[in-house]
């Protein structure tokens, strides 16, 4: 009976051991798969992010170079030099601005050339580069056809891949020359692609849309179709997995993929598994394929190593458990054998067992304490922030540090032994005894306190930090733990933000005060009594001066904007400032757009005064009337600055105002242009009404829409030009329709007229911002709706705004439904 019971216990023990092994193996494998799948997903997303980042960098590079060419062609110095060339009849003209541009950009471009329409160069830098690539004639024809800048196809020339950017140069409204920059793809690779690393073996490469390598770490592979080369080297290998991935790349898609491949130039011809992320970069009329590849085994190696360690540890534990079980089994067996012995021997054995058990428990506890200590030290020293543990005396003042982590020693440049002999007040620049006491008192009321300080390093320099402090009890004594984070970049960002805001405010005030600084000369001028002083105005010189000032401001703004973009590449913390800079740049563009018509109106008034004076028709009444209109236009320009400055947070209060009166006062500013271009304006008031909001913003909308209608009539009709403004009520809404007979807008672009920067006007005649701003004002500030559609003779813009007395929430609900 005893033997059967012993065998049964042995069988149960073997089954338990077997089940334990199965459970450990299953749990380890499931953990391995879960961790590996998670890491793979994260790594693929990171590779895709890197690929898209490189794509955007390449696109921004070509955009930046194209914009530089446009700026050069509009540069006053270059235009003057080109004008001298066109009128010099063979005299050698030196284009200093091109030479300066090449010196500045020589790290990015290979050469810059000024070419005539026959493809021969007029000027080139550097001077030693006198060659012109053979396809230049096709690219010049493309520029002449488009009448705009062109980015050429990639071409192979003198053992290198190149790409060209061509910008037309207009003279007397005709393209007379081409400004061309040649860029070596290797320079783009060195700057934007080569620095990309994805593990130890990963790399980034660039192909064209046909799969030809343009940029690659192995220079000998550039210019080859790697898919074709692989298939030729290994014709029997199944390439369908990689071909499917390449087809997606050729279709301009973005994504990630896993594939098996053999690099055709590898000496060991080893088949490897790889990750690949790809994204298109738009370059001219084509796109390049940016790929970032990483070795699959390299990425998953540390997961496997970790799994092996876990399995080893688990099996050690299992062996210990098995040994213990067999040991217990043996003891039980021996016990059963000794049960027949005397009771005294049994008691002695029992005492021995208890003693052995106690010893084992003590050993186990000792091992556990050692492991916990090591775990604590690893966790404490692995943090990315400086951590200090302080003792406090009976006065709540810090004594010597109880513990510091490795990050604190490295940041302050002290060895640990030296730092442990110091107190917090020894390394604090801004702290003192009183502040420290107050902080401890606050911590007794609250769980945590955050404050800023400057820590003193061993060489006497300061590190600005943000410190999180909290109290805790240890061995019935009060301790303080401080966790400090370096905020140097945050301080730099705040200072940069303040400087940029000051620069932009200075520019805005300069624009706002520009019109009041206009001074005259006495040749062909007029005279009037101003506010406490006699003032002369010169039409041509005033407009030229204002144009020069605005151009200078725009150039400053572009330089400042570009500088901020470059800084943002280095400091992610300045992205918010970049957004504000873009918004302020758009505001300046809007001001320039809104000023164009008032300046034109002032010019017409000055011309009328000059004509009246020349023909002796300048009476005091006529002069007074024209001066009143001029002041109104000047006030309107000054008001425009404030309108845009406070557009999203207007400084003026919302009031009830009459639509009819608002429109009539706005049309006063357009009286001169309407009369000059023989445009008949009809205001048909079927039922006037009051609306609630900012009257100046509504006036701005009417001004933009009527101005666009005038431009359409001037361009499309020679006679019988007419604009009708209809004011009426529809249910609880006030409706205003502005209709012209300018033959309408093409249906293909009708849905795009309210998009920002979209314009149908010629180059330099419109910014595409007027109707966009009008839509924002009507829909955001007046909770209304604006639409455009064609009627029999022209286009019609309808604005529907809730009348006064309708609840704001009801207004928004009504227009969402309509």
Residue, then its C-alpha position, 0 to 999 in steps of 0.5 A: x500500500x505504501x509503495x503504491x501511494x509513493x508511485x502515485x505521488x511520483x506520477x503526480x509530480x511528473x505531470x505537474x513538472x510537465x505542465x509547468x514546462x508547457x506553461x512557461x514555454x507558451x507564456x514566453x512565446x506569447x510574450x515574445x510575439x506580443x512584444x515583437x509585434x508591438x515593436x515592429x508596428x512602432x518601428x514601421x511607423x517611425x520609418x514612415x515618419x522618417x521617409x515623409x520627413x525626408x520627402x518634405x525636406x526635398x520638396x522644401x529644398x526645391x521650393x526654396x531654390x525656386x523662390x530664390x530665383x524669383x526673388x533674384x529676377x525681382x531684385x532691383x539691382x538685377x533688373x537694372x543690370x539686365x536692363x543695361x544688358x538689353x540696351x547695351x548693344x554688345x557691351x559686357x555687363x557684369x551681373x554682380x547679384x548672380x555672383x553674390x547669389x552663387x557665393x551664398x548658395x555654392x554649398x547647395x547649387x552647382x552653378x547659376x547661368x543667365x541664358x538667352x532664348x537660343x540656349x547660349x549663356x550671357x553670364x555664368x558662375x563660376x566662370x570656369x563652368x562654361x558648359x551647357x547641358x544638351x537638353x537645355x533647349x527643350x527646357x527653354x521651350x517648356x519655360x516659353x510655353x508655360x511662361x513660368x518657372x520650370x524644374x527640369x527632369x533629372x539628367x546624367x552629365x559628366x558622370x553625375x546626375x543633375x537637375x536644373x531650375x529655370x526661371x523666365x526673365x521678362x523685359x517689356x512684358x516679354x520673356x527675353x532670357x532664362x535664369x538657370x541653376x544647376x544642382x548636383x543630386x549628390x549635394x542634395x544627398x549629402x545634405x538631406x538623405x545621407x544623414x538619415x540612419x535607421x539602426x546600424x545597417x539601415x539607410x535612406x535612398x531615392x529613386x525616380x518614378x521609374x525605379x532608377x536609383x538617384x541617391x544611394x550609399x553605394x555610389x556604384x549603384x546610382x543610375x541602375x534599376x535595382x529591381x531589374x538588376x536583381x532579377x537579372x542576377x537571380x532569375x529563378x528567385x520569386x520577386x513578387x513580394x518586392x515587385x508589389x512593393x515597388x509598384x506601390x512606390x511607382x504609383x506615388x503611394x506612401x506606406x511600409x512593407x516587409x520583403x525578402x531580398x538578395x542585394x545583387x552585389x552582395x558577395x555572400x548572396x545571402x537572402x535577408x528580410x527587411x523593413x521598408x518605408x516609402x513616400x513620394x517627393x514632388x519635384x516639378x512635374x514628376x515625383x521621386x520615391x524616398x525609401x528608408x530601409x532597415x534590417x529586420x533581424x537587427x530590429x528584432x534581435x534585442x527582443x529575441x535576446x530578451x526572450x532567451x534570457x527570460x526563458x533561461x531565467x524561467x527554466x532556472x526557476x523551474x529546475x529549482x522548483x523541480x529540485x524542491x519537489x523531488x526533495x520534498x518527495x524524498x523527505x516524505x518517502x523517508x518520513x514514511x520509512x521513519x514512521x516506524x521508528x521511535x517517537x523521539x527520532x521523529x521529533x528530532x527529524x521534525x526539528x531538523x526540517x523546521x531548521x532547514x526550512x528557516x535557513x532556506x527562507x532566510x537565504x531566499x529573503x537575502x537574495x530578494x533584498x539584494x535583487x530589490x536593491x539592484x533594481x532600485x539602483x538601476x531605476x534611480x540612475x536610469x532617469x533622464x532628469x536629475x534626482x536629489x534625495x535630501x535630509x531635513x533637520x529639525x528646522x526644515x533646512x537641507x543637510x547633506x544629500x542622502x542620494x543623487x542619481x548619475x544624471x545629476x552628477x553628469x549635469x553638474x560635473x561632480x563626482x558622486x562622493x563630492x556631491x553627497x557632501x554638499x547640500x541643495x543650497x550649495x548648488x542653487x543660484x536663486x534659492x536661499x534659506x527663507x525660500x527653502x523653508x517656505x517651500x517645505x511648509x507648502x509641501x506639508x499642505x500640498x503633495x507636490x510643488x513645482x518651481x524654477x531655479x538655476x543650478x550651479x555646476x562645478x565650473x561656475x556656470x548655471x543651468x536653468x531647471x524646473x524642479x518638482x518637489x515632494x516630501x516622504x517619510x523614511x524610517x520615521x524621518x522626513x525626507x525631500x526628493x527633488x526632480x529637476x528638468x533642464x529647461x534651457x531650450x524653453x528659455x531660449x524659445x521664450x527669448x526668441x519669441x519676445x524678439x520676434x514679436x518686437x520685430x513684427x510689431x515694429x514692422x506693423x507700426x512702420x506700415x501703419x505710419x507710412x502714409x502719414x509720412x508722405x512729403x511733397x515737392x513743388x513741381x507740378x504739385x498742389x497746395x492745401x491747408x492741412x492740420x496746423x501745417x502747410x503740406x505739399x504732395x507729389x503723386x508720382x514720388x509718393x507712390x514710388x516711395x510707398x512702393x519702395x517702403x512696402x517692398x523693403x518691408x516685404x523683403x525683411x519679412x521674407x528674410x525673417x520668415x526664412x530665418x524662423x523656418x531654419x530655426x524650427x528645423x533645429x528646435x521643435x519648440x519653435x513650431x508655435x512661433x512659426x505658426x504666428x509668423x505665418x499668420x502675421x505674414x498673411x496679415x501684411x499681405x492682406x494689408x498690401x492687398x487692401x491698400x492697392x485700391x485706395x492708393x490708386x484712388x489717391x492717384x486719380x484725385x491727384x491727377x484731377x487736381x493737377x489737370x484742374x490747376x493746369x486748365x485753371x479750373x481749380x476752385x476752392x470748393x472743388x479742391x476742398x471736395x477732393x481733399x475731403x475724399x483724400x482724407x477719407x481714403x487715408x483714414x480708410x487705409x489706417x483703419x485697414x491696419x487696425x481691422x486686420x490687427x484685431x481681426x480675430x479679437x476686434x478692439x471695436x465693440x459690436x453694434x447695430x448698423x444699417x446695411x444700406x448706410x454701410x454700403x453707401x458709405x463704402x461706395x464713397x471710396x470707389x466713386x472715382x474708380x467707378x467714374x473713371x472706368x464708366x461703370x454704372x452702380x445701382x443700389x436697389x433697397x427693397x427692404x433695409x434692415x439692421x444687423x449686429x456685428x463690426x460695421x468696419x468688417x462688413x464694409x471691408x467685405x462689400x469693398x472686396x466684392x465690388x472691387x472684384x466685380x469692377x476688375x471683371x468688368x474692366x477685363x471682359x466688357x468694353x461698354x455698358x458696364x454695370x453693377x447692381x446691389x440688391x438689399x432685401x429681407x428673406x424670412x428672418x434673414x437680411x440678404x444682399x446680392x452684388x451682381x455684375x454683367x461681366x460675363x460670369x465665371x467659368x464653371x470649372x473654377x466656380x467652387x474655388x473662388x473662396x479658396x485662399x491665394x486662388x485668383x484668376x487675375x494675371x501675375x502680380x495683379x491679385x493675391x487671392x485673399x480678398x474673397x477668402x477673407x470676405x467668406x471668413x468674416x461673413x461666416x465666422x463673425x456674422x454667423x452668415x452664409x456667402x455663395x457665388x453663382x452665375x446669372x444671365x449676364x455675369x456673376x452674382x455673390x449672395x450674402x445671407x445674415x440673420x437680422x437683429x433679434x435672432x438668438x446666436x445659437x438659433x442663427x448658427x443652427x438655421x444656417x447649418x440646416x440651410 
